[in-house]
């Protein structure tokens, strides 16, 4: 009984301070989900990292895979690097840090102008197994997994940035 009362008091307190869910609907306002659905993410000029980032963003935003009927276009450029961080006495690298930097711009197709932009960065690491017949394949798979994890992290961050932007700047019809 006391727990229910505490939850009720907390909920009333939050509603009084103007708290509202970032991705929620507000009556007739479709909220972030409706806005996200109108964003087109064009192919990202890069290798697998760009492919993973684009597909993850389309899934997270539940947006359109083509430009037909889109209100916004989210353009992203990537810069990736890797650095050996664990070196054995024989100068063999056994661990890499993979860094992915994304710069994005959201363009309003209706107004014909950029409305927000930002930069996100993700760091992921992977191990390099000792030399063996399968080490090249293992290293390739570990590097791809690090790229995928970094791309997913950046996609989550971009989604959050866009959600905050649209919560503060409601689009006009």
C-alpha positions, 0 to 999 in steps of 0.5 A, a space after each residue: 500500500 505504501 509503495 503504491 502511494 509513493 509511486 502515485 505521489 512520484 508520478 503526480 510530482 513528475 507530471 507537475 514539473 513538465 516531465 514527459 517521455 522523450 519518444 512518447 505521443 502527446 494527444 494528436 501530436 505523433 511525437 518523436 515516432 511520427 517525426 522519425 518515420 519521416 526521416 530518410 537516411 541515404 547510403 553512407 559512403 564508407 565500408 561495412 561501418 556505414 552500411 551497419 550504421 545506416 541499417 541500424 538507424 533505419 531500424 531505430 527510427 523506423 524510418 523510410 529506406 527511400 526518399 519518397 515522401 520523406 520530410 527530412 534527410 539525415 546525411 552522415 559522414 564517417 571517419 574510422 581509425 584503429 590503434 594497437 593498444 596491447 603489444 607483446 614483447 615481440 612487437 605483436 599487437 594483441 588488442 586494438 581499439 576501433 574508433 568511429 566518428 560520425 558527423 551528421 546533418 539533418 536537412 528539412 526538405 520542406 524548408 530547404 535548410 539544415 536544421 540540426 547537426 552534430 558529431 558522435 564518437 564510439 570506441 570499441 575494442 577487439 582482441 587479436 588471437 595468437 598466430 594460427 591457421 584460423 587467426 586471420 579469420 578470427 581477427 576479421 570477425 572480431 574487427 567486424 564485430 567491433 565495427 558493428 558495435 560502434 555503429 550501433 552505439 552511434 545510431 543510438 546516440 544520434 537517435 537520442 540527439 534527434 529526439 531531444 532536438 525535436 522535443 525542443 523544436 516541434 516541426 511546423 506542418 
